[in-house]
Amino acid sequence: MVPVRILWLKRVVFAACLVPLVVLALEGWRRGLGANPIAAIEHSTGRWALVFLLVTLSVTPLRRLTGWYWLLRFRRMFGLYSFFYTGLHVLSYVILDQFFDWTAIFHDISRLPFMTVGFASFVLLIPLALTATNGMVRRLGAKRWQALHRLVYVIAIGGVLHYLWLVKLNTTDPDIYAAILAVLLGFRIVMVIGRRIRRPMTERLPRLPADGAE
């Protein structure tokens, strides 16, 4: 059973994750999105999609460093919000930018590297969002579910590359995201290496006899 404090905190965090969308909508209503509002919408939704993806990847390292196991209760929410903002990012391009001009859309995806990697990352994100339930964990089995959701690292790399290749002049923001992702991936690699080192050491330990054995 979820503690009451965690339940209320989840509600607060859930509402807070919608703040970027509310701010974007208010700016649009007030005509405060600048000379190119479509580009502003695409940039905002794409940036928040990447932010929530990196926050999702940060949960496990923070839990290991702090011992705060309650952080794991928010990982799924952050991941789904990343998919939500990614969907808005894609829809803003398809509807507002291209107005369902599928020929132009497929041309951009096939011709522009940042579009190719961005679209591929979005497609890979779909099965992760569809299987982000306890029921799907039971259906797939824990090992297969975990193997599928390791795609999140590939998706994060694709998202950062999409941003880096999109920006042509000032790359400060995408460079920051790339650095954060590098730290998170480095932490993951260290964890994996540590487990592989400990496993042979554990296997070499002598087994103690059971109680009553000679």
Contacts in CASP RR format, 6 or more apart in sequence:
PFRMAT RR
TARGET T0000
AUTHOR 0000-0000-0000
METHOD contacts of the structure
MODEL  1
MVPVRILWLKRVVFAACLVPLVVLALEGWRRGLGANPIAAIEHSTGRWAL
VFLLVTLSVTPLRRLTGWYWLLRFRRMFGLYSFFYTGLHVLSYVILDQFF
DWTAIFHDISRLPFMTVGFASFVLLIPLALTATNGMVRRLGAKRWQALHR
LVYVIAIGGVLHYLWLVKLNTTDPDIYAAILAVLLGFRIVMVIGRRIRRP
MTERLPRLPADGAE
2 10 0 8 1.000
2 73 0 8 1.000
6 70 0 8 1.000
6 73 0 8 1.000
10 73 0 8 1.000
10 74 0 8 1.000
10 77 0 8 1.000
13 74 0 8 1.000
13 77 0 8 1.000
14 77 0 8 1.000
17 52 0 8 1.000
17 77 0 8 1.000
17 78 0 8 1.000
17 81 0 8 1.000
20 44 0 8 1.000
20 48 0 8 1.000
20 85 0 8 1.000
21 48 0 8 1.000
21 85 0 8 1.000
21 88 0 8 1.000
24 33 0 8 1.000
24 41 0 8 1.000
24 44 0 8 1.000
24 45 0 8 1.000
27 33 0 8 1.000
27 40 0 8 1.000
28 37 0 8 1.000
31 37 0 8 1.000
33 40 0 8 1.000
33 41 0 8 1.000
34 40 0 8 1.000
38 92 0 8 1.000
38 96 0 8 1.000
38 97 0 8 1.000
41 92 0 8 1.000
41 96 0 8 1.000
42 89 0 8 1.000
42 92 0 8 1.000
42 93 0 8 1.000
42 96 0 8 1.000
42 97 0 8 1.000
45 85 0 8 1.000
45 86 0 8 1.000
45 87 0 8 1.000
45 88 0 8 1.000
45 89 0 8 1.000
45 92 0 8 1.000
46 85 0 8 1.000
46 86 0 8 1.000
46 88 0 8 1.000
46 89 0 8 1.000
46 163 0 8 1.000
47 163 0 8 1.000
47 173 0 8 1.000
48 85 0 8 1.000
49 82 0 8 1.000
49 83 0 8 1.000
49 85 0 8 1.000
49 86 0 8 1.000
49 87 0 8 1.000
49 88 0 8 1.000
49 89 0 8 1.000
50 82 0 8 1.000
50 159 0 8 1.000
50 160 0 8 1.000
50 163 0 8 1.000
50 177 0 8 1.000
52 78 0 8 1.000
52 79 0 8 1.000
52 81 0 8 1.000
52 82 0 8 1.000
52 85 0 8 1.000
53 79 0 8 1.000
53 82 0 8 1.000
53 152 0 8 1.000
53 155 0 8 1.000
53 156 0 8 1.000
53 159 0 8 1.000
54 156 0 8 1.000
54 177 0 8 1.000
54 180 0 8 1.000
54 181 0 8 1.000
54 184 0 8 1.000
55 78 0 8 1.000
55 82 0 8 1.000
56 75 0 8 1.000
56 78 0 8 1.000
56 79 0 8 1.000
56 82 0 8 1.000
56 152 0 8 1.000
57 152 0 8 1.000
57 153 0 8 1.000
57 156 0 8 1.000
57 181 0 8 1.000
57 184 0 8 1.000
58 184 0 8 1.000
59 71 0 8 1.000
59 72 0 8 1.000
59 74 0 8 1.000
59 75 0 8 1.000
59 78 0 8 1.000
60 72 0 8 1.000
60 75 0 8 1.000
60 188 0 8 1.000
61 184 0 8 1.000
61 187 0 8 1.000
61 188 0 8 1.000
62 68 0 8 1.000
62 71 0 8 1.000
63 69 0 8 1.000
63 71 0 8 1.000
63 72 0 8 1.000
64 191 0 8 1.000
76 132 0 8 1.000
79 128 0 8 1.000
79 129 0 8 1.000
79 132 0 8 1.000
80 129 0 8 1.000
80 132 0 8 1.000
82 125 0 8 1.000
83 125 0 8 1.000
83 126 0 8 1.000
83 128 0 8 1.000
83 129 0 8 1.000
86 122 0 8 1.000
86 125 0 8 1.000
87 122 0 8 1.000
90 119 0 8 1.000
90 122 0 8 1.000
93 105 0 8 1.000
94 100 0 8 1.000
94 105 0 8 1.000
98 104 0 8 1.000
98 105 0 8 1.000
98 108 0 8 1.000
108 115 0 8 1.000
109 115 0 8 1.000
109 116 0 8 1.000
109 119 0 8 1.000
110 116 0 8 1.000
113 165 0 8 1.000
114 161 0 8 1.000
114 162 0 8 1.000
114 163 0 8 1.000
114 164 0 8 1.000
114 165 0 8 1.000
114 166 0 8 1.000
115 162 0 8 1.000
117 158 0 8 1.000
117 159 0 8 1.000
117 161 0 8 1.000
117 162 0 8 1.000
117 165 0 8 1.000
118 158 0 8 1.000
118 159 0 8 1.000
118 161 0 8 1.000
118 162 0 8 1.000
120 158 0 8 1.000
121 154 0 8 1.000
121 155 0 8 1.000
121 158 0 8 1.000
121 159 0 8 1.000
121 162 0 8 1.000
124 151 0 8 1.000
124 154 0 8 1.000
124 155 0 8 1.000
125 155 0 8 1.000
127 148 0 8 1.000
127 151 0 8 1.000
128 148 0 8 1.000
128 149 0 8 1.000
128 151 0 8 1.000
128 152 0 8 1.000
128 155 0 8 1.000
130 136 0 8 1.000
131 137 0 8 1.000
131 140 0 8 1.000
131 145 0 8 1.000
131 148 0 8 1.000
131 149 0 8 1.000
136 145 0 8 1.000
137 145 0 8 1.000
140 148 0 8 1.000
153 185 0 8 1.000
153 188 0 8 1.000
156 181 0 8 1.000
156 184 0 8 1.000
157 181 0 8 1.000
157 185 0 8 1.000
160 174 0 8 1.000
160 177 0 8 1.000
160 178 0 8 1.000
160 181 0 8 1.000
163 173 0 8 1.000
163 174 0 8 1.000
163 177 0 8 1.000
164 171 0 8 1.000
164 174 0 8 1.000
164 175 0 8 1.000
164 178 0 8 1.000
166 174 0 8 1.000
167 173 0 8 1.000
167 174 0 8 1.000
END
